[in-house]
Amino acid sequence: MIKHIVMVKLKEFSSTQEKLDNAGKFKTMLEDLVELVPDLKAMEVGLNFNEKPSAYDVVLISEFESKEGLDNYRVHPEHVKVLDFLKQIMDKTAVVDYES
């Protein structure tokens, strides 16, 4: 089993509500991928409530049967749409991929 973990720190927006709306939209888009991307076996998406400056805003934990499945996910057109949105709202990301 391959685990793919991504943490996202969102940009600061003109209002807290705009940031929350973007986080919610991103979460929904990610969760929809489970039905759209065959190689994606499971995904959990969480929105952070910790207010420390070092905290990230969104985390996703996804599972694939193989590295090839993860590679297919990365280039899947539906995932690419999510990445296009992410590029508009993110400040930075951190990623870990590992085999369990």
C-alpha positions as CSV (number, residue, x, y, z in Angstrom):
1,M,0.0,0.0,0.0
2,I,1.3,3.5,-0.9
3,K,0.4,6.4,1.3
4,H,0.5,10.0,-0.2
5,I,0.2,12.7,2.4
6,V,0.0,16.4,1.5
7,M,-0.2,19.4,3.8
8,V,-1.3,22.7,2.4
9,K,-0.8,26.2,3.8
10,L,-3.3,28.6,2.1
11,K,-2.6,32.2,1.1
12,E,-3.9,34.9,3.3
13,F,-7.0,36.4,1.7
14,S,-8.9,39.6,2.2
15,S,-11.1,38.0,4.7
16,T,-11.1,34.9,6.9
17,Q,-14.3,33.8,5.3
18,E,-12.7,33.8,1.8
19,K,-9.9,31.6,3.1
20,L,-12.4,29.2,4.8
21,D,-14.5,29.1,1.6
22,N,-11.4,28.2,-0.5
23,A,-10.4,25.5,2.0
24,G,-13.9,24.0,1.9
25,K,-14.0,24.0,-1.9
26,F,-10.6,22.4,-2.1
27,K,-11.7,19.7,0.4
28,T,-14.8,18.9,-1.6
29,M,-12.8,18.8,-4.9
30,L,-10.3,16.3,-3.3
31,E,-13.0,14.1,-1.8
32,D,-14.8,13.9,-5.2
33,L,-11.6,12.4,-6.7
34,V,-12.3,9.1,-5.0
35,E,-15.2,8.5,-7.4
36,L,-13.4,9.9,-10.4
37,V,-9.9,8.4,-10.3
38,P,-9.8,4.6,-10.4
39,D,-6.3,4.2,-8.9
40,L,-7.2,6.3,-5.8
41,K,-8.4,3.7,-3.3
42,A,-9.1,6.0,-0.3
43,M,-8.7,9.6,0.8
44,E,-9.2,11.5,4.0
45,V,-9.1,15.3,4.0
46,G,-9.0,17.4,7.1
47,L,-9.3,21.1,7.8
48,N,-7.0,22.4,10.5
49,F,-8.4,24.2,13.6
50,N,-5.0,24.8,15.2
51,E,-4.2,28.6,15.2
52,K,-0.4,28.4,15.6
53,P,1.5,30.2,12.8
54,S,3.4,27.0,12.0
55,A,0.1,25.1,11.3
56,Y,-0.9,24.1,7.8
57,D,-4.6,24.6,6.8
58,V,-5.5,21.4,4.9
59,V,-4.1,17.8,5.1
60,L,-4.9,14.9,2.8
61,I,-4.0,11.3,3.3
62,S,-4.6,9.1,0.2
63,E,-3.9,5.4,-0.5
64,F,-2.9,3.6,-3.7
65,E,-2.1,0.0,-4.4
66,S,1.2,0.8,-6.1
67,K,3.6,3.5,-7.1
68,E,2.2,3.2,-10.6
69,G,-1.3,4.0,-9.2
70,L,0.1,7.1,-7.5
71,D,1.8,8.1,-10.8
72,N,-1.5,7.7,-12.7
73,Y,-3.3,9.8,-10.1
74,R,-0.8,12.6,-10.5
75,V,-1.6,13.0,-14.2
76,H,-5.3,12.1,-14.2
77,P,-7.3,15.0,-15.8
78,E,-9.6,15.4,-12.8
79,H,-6.6,15.6,-10.4
80,V,-5.0,18.2,-12.7
81,K,-8.1,20.3,-12.3
82,V,-7.8,20.2,-8.5
83,L,-4.1,21.2,-8.9
84,D,-5.0,24.1,-11.0
85,F,-7.3,25.4,-8.3
86,L,-4.7,24.7,-5.6
87,K,-2.1,26.8,-7.4
88,Q,-4.5,29.8,-7.1
89,I,-5.0,29.4,-3.3
90,M,-1.8,27.9,-1.8
91,D,1.1,29.5,-0.2
92,K,3.1,26.3,0.2
93,T,2.8,22.5,0.5
94,A,4.7,19.6,2.2
95,V,4.4,16.1,0.8
96,V,5.4,12.6,2.0
97,D,5.0,9.4,0.0
98,Y,5.7,6.1,1.6
99,E,5.0,2.4,1.4
100,S,3.3,0.7,4.3
